[in-house]
Amino acid sequence: MSTGSSVEKPPRRVAIKGASLRLGEGEEALEGSRCPDCGDTFYPPRTVCLSCYHEGLDRVALSRSGTLHTFTIARLALPGAFVKAPYVIAQVQLPEGVIVPTVLDDVDTESVRIGMELELVIEKAMSDAEGNDVMAFKFRPLKGGAG
């Protein structure tokens, strides 16, 4: 008779390689860094400020919405890609002044316009070998917003 318990642990949520995400308790967000001296903000997070060279920046949650800074439409997808062609490769400017490279979701490629309002989406991309949910981010048109 076995005395061990086989309680199934829920999968852990981890960020996909290269993404700086806040996935814990509270609202999910991109994580950047802010200089305590000059106030400049960066994504991805840095340890040294590019403006004043202060070392030891604070980790901060970034805004979940922004505007489309620039984009291109990819008409072919690489084998094994998480997205299907055609898709929009974009740079989104957040209110903090940072520009985030991303892809757009839930958008008609022909209706994309610079300046359109976008919101952050964080979702499961895959499971890793340990059974963790690997989370990725993208942006989509802001619900109820212009664009």
C-alpha contacts under 8 A as a table, 3 or more apart, distances in Angstrom:
res1	aa1	res2	aa2	distance
11	P	131	G	6.07
11	P	132	N	4.88
11	P	133	D	6.13
12	R	131	G	7.73
12	R	132	N	4.82
12	R	133	D	6.01
13	R	23	L	6.93
13	R	132	N	5.81
13	R	133	D	4.76
13	R	134	V	6.02
13	R	135	M	6.59
14	V	23	L	7.38
14	V	132	N	6.73
14	V	133	D	6.19
14	V	134	V	5.05
14	V	135	M	5.88
15	A	18	G	7.97
15	A	19	A	6.05
15	A	20	S	6.87
15	A	21	L	6.04
15	A	23	L	7.74
15	A	134	V	5.62
15	A	135	M	4.83
15	A	136	A	6.29
16	I	19	A	5.76
16	I	125	A	7.93
16	I	134	V	5.44
16	I	135	M	5.48
16	I	136	A	5.54
19	A	44	P	7.65
19	A	136	A	7.12
19	A	137	F	7.80
20	S	30	L	5.90
20	S	31	E	5.30
20	S	32	G	7.28
20	S	44	P	6.40
20	S	45	P	7.41
21	L	28	E	7.33
21	L	29	A	5.88
21	L	30	L	4.57
21	L	31	E	5.24
22	R	28	E	5.35
22	R	29	A	5.21
22	R	30	L	6.01
22	R	31	E	5.93
22	R	61	A	7.25
23	L	27	E	7.85
23	L	28	E	5.26
23	L	29	A	7.23
24	G	27	E	7.99
24	G	28	E	7.14
25	E	28	E	7.82
28	E	122	I	7.53
29	A	61	A	5.84
29	A	62	L	6.27
29	A	63	S	7.26
29	A	64	R	6.31
29	A	120	L	7.72
29	A	122	I	7.97
30	L	61	A	5.93
30	L	62	L	5.50
30	L	63	S	7.66
30	L	64	R	7.55
31	E	43	Y	7.27
31	E	44	P	7.28
31	E	45	P	6.88
31	E	59	R	6.73
31	E	60	V	5.69
31	E	61	A	4.72
31	E	62	L	5.84
32	G	41	T	6.90
32	G	42	F	5.48
32	G	43	Y	4.75
32	G	44	P	5.53
32	G	45	P	4.42
32	G	46	R	7.69
32	G	59	R	5.82
32	G	60	V	5.35
32	G	61	A	6.23
32	G	62	L	6.24
33	S	41	T	5.60
33	S	42	F	5.26
33	S	43	Y	6.76
33	S	44	P	7.49
33	S	45	P	4.65
33	S	46	R	6.09
33	S	47	T	7.85
33	S	57	L	5.83
33	S	58	D	5.32
33	S	59	R	4.45
33	S	60	V	5.46
34	R	39	G	5.89
34	R	40	D	5.61
34	R	41	T	4.29
34	R	42	F	6.39
34	R	57	L	5.56
34	R	58	D	5.21
34	R	59	R	6.47
34	R	60	V	6.63
35	C	38	C	5.76
35	C	39	G	4.80
35	C	40	D	5.45
35	C	41	T	6.51
35	C	49	C	6.10
35	C	54	H	7.04
35	C	56	G	7.73
35	C	57	L	4.90
35	C	58	D	6.35
36	P	39	G	5.64
36	P	57	L	6.44
36	P	58	D	6.79
37	D	52	C	7.82
37	D	54	H	6.98
38	C	51	S	7.68
38	C	52	C	6.84
40	D	49	C	7.51
40	D	51	S	7.29
41	T	96	E	6.39
41	T	97	G	7.10
41	T	98	V	6.58
42	F	45	P	5.71
42	F	46	R	6.73
42	F	98	V	5.87
43	Y	46	R	7.49
43	Y	98	V	6.30
43	Y	99	I	7.36
43	Y	100	V	6.75
45	P	59	R	7.14
46	R	49	C	6.99
46	R	57	L	6.95
47	T	55	E	5.89
47	T	56	G	5.30
47	T	57	L	5.46
48	V	53	Y	5.63
48	V	54	H	5.63
48	V	55	E	4.48
48	V	56	G	6.27
48	V	57	L	6.54
49	C	52	C	5.74
49	C	53	Y	4.61
49	C	54	H	5.25
49	C	55	E	6.54
49	C	57	L	7.08
50	L	53	Y	5.62
54	H	57	L	7.46
62	L	94	L	7.74
62	L	96	E	7.39
63	S	66	G	7.39
63	S	94	L	6.39
63	S	95	P	6.81
63	S	96	E	7.46
64	R	94	L	7.98
64	R	119	E	5.72
64	R	120	L	5.06
65	S	94	L	6.51
65	S	95	P	7.92
65	S	117	E	7.27
65	S	118	L	5.51
65	S	119	E	4.19
65	S	120	L	5.95
65	S	142	L	7.58
66	G	92	V	6.13
66	G	93	Q	5.44
66	G	94	L	4.40
66	G	95	P	6.32
66	G	117	E	5.90
66	G	118	L	5.36
66	G	119	E	6.45
67	T	92	V	5.57
67	T	93	Q	5.36
67	T	94	L	6.68
67	T	114	I	7.63
67	T	115	G	5.20
67	T	116	M	5.44
67	T	117	E	4.59
67	T	118	L	5.64
68	L	71	F	7.52
68	L	90	A	7.09
68	L	91	Q	6.26
68	L	92	V	4.68
68	L	93	Q	6.27
68	L	113	R	7.35
68	L	114	I	5.11
68	L	115	G	4.85
68	L	116	M	5.43
68	L	117	E	6.58
68	L	118	L	6.91
69	H	90	A	7.50
69	H	91	Q	5.45
69	H	92	V	5.27
69	H	93	Q	5.69
69	H	99	I	7.68
69	H	114	I	5.78
69	H	115	G	6.28
70	T	90	A	5.85
70	T	91	Q	5.40
70	T	92	V	7.31
70	T	114	I	5.90
71	F	88	V	6.62
71	F	89	I	5.57
71	F	90	A	4.17
71	F	91	Q	6.23
71	F	114	I	7.59
72	T	88	V	5.86
72	T	89	I	5.41
72	T	90	A	6.53
73	I	86	P	6.67
73	I	87	Y	5.74
73	I	88	V	4.60
73	I	89	I	6.16
73	I	109	T	6.97
74	A	77	A	7.18
74	A	85	A	6.49
74	A	86	P	5.44
74	A	87	Y	5.35
74	A	88	V	6.10
74	A	89	I	6.88
75	R	85	A	5.26
75	R	86	P	4.35
75	R	87	Y	6.76
76	L	84	K	7.89
76	L	85	A	5.16
76	L	86	P	6.29
77	A	81	A	6.30
77	A	83	V	7.03
77	A	84	K	6.06
77	A	85	A	5.31
77	A	86	P	7.51
78	L	81	A	5.47
81	A	84	K	7.31
82	F	125	A	7.30
83	V	87	Y	7.12
84	K	87	Y	6.61
86	P	109	T	7.32
87	Y	103	V	7.31
87	Y	104	L	7.12
87	Y	105	D	7.86
87	Y	109	T	6.67
88	V	103	V	5.54
88	V	104	L	5.39
88	V	105	D	7.82
88	V	109	T	6.52
89	I	101	P	7.67
89	I	102	T	6.09
89	I	103	V	4.54
89	I	104	L	6.60
90	A	101	P	5.89
90	A	102	T	5.32
90	A	103	V	5.44
90	A	104	L	6.69
91	Q	99	I	6.01
91	Q	100	V	5.34
91	Q	101	P	4.49
91	Q	102	T	6.06
92	V	99	I	5.36
92	V	100	V	5.12
92	V	101	P	6.52
92	V	102	T	7.33
92	V	118	L	7.84
93	Q	97	G	6.29
93	Q	98	V	5.74
93	Q	99	I	4.38
93	Q	100	V	6.42
94	L	97	G	5.54
94	L	98	V	5.57
94	L	99	I	6.33
94	L	100	V	7.63
95	P	98	V	7.44
102	T	137	F	7.61
102	T	138	K	5.61
102	T	139	F	7.04
103	V	138	K	5.37
103	V	139	F	6.50
104	L	107	V	6.79
104	L	138	K	5.83
104	L	139	F	4.93
104	L	140	R	5.31
105	D	138	K	6.66
105	D	139	F	6.03
105	D	140	R	4.88
105	D	141	P	7.88
106	D	140	R	5.83
106	D	141	P	7.33
107	V	111	S	7.46
107	V	112	V	7.28
107	V	140	R	6.65
107	V	141	P	6.80
108	D	111	S	5.41
108	D	112	V	6.81
109	T	112	V	5.67
112	V	116	M	7.44
112	V	147	G	7.61
113	R	116	M	5.76
113	R	147	G	7.23
116	M	141	P	7.26
116	M	146	A	6.40
116	M	147	G	4.71
117	E	141	P	5.96
117	E	142	L	5.52
117	E	145	G	6.35
117	E	146	A	6.18
117	E	147	G	6.17
118	L	139	F	6.02
118	L	140	R	5.31
118	L	141	P	4.36
118	L	142	L	4.53
119	E	139	F	5.32
119	E	140	R	5.52
119	E	141	P	6.17
119	E	142	L	5.08
119	E	143	K	8.00
120	L	137	F	7.00
120	L	138	K	6.04
120	L	139	F	4.56
120	L	140	R	6.71
121	V	137	F	5.56
121	V	138	K	5.35
121	V	139	F	5.49
121	V	140	R	7.05
122	I	135	M	6.59
122	I	136	A	5.72
122	I	137	F	4.40
122	I	138	K	6.64
123	E	135	M	5.41
123	E	136	A	5.67
123	E	137	F	6.36
124	K	127	S	7.88
124	K	133	D	6.05
124	K	134	V	5.67
124	K	135	M	4.41
124	K	136	A	6.22
125	A	133	D	7.57
125	A	134	V	5.73
125	A	135	M	5.49
125	A	136	A	5.79
126	M	133	D	6.18
126	M	134	V	5.34
126	M	135	M	7.35
127	S	130	E	7.86
127	S	131	G	5.60
127	S	132	N	5.43
127	S	133	D	4.76
127	S	134	V	5.51
128	D	131	G	5.32
128	D	132	N	5.43
128	D	133	D	6.76
128	D	134	V	6.54
129	A	132	N	7.44
141	P	145	G	7.39
141	P	147	G	6.74
142	L	145	G	5.03
142	L	146	A	7.42
142	L	147	G	7.82
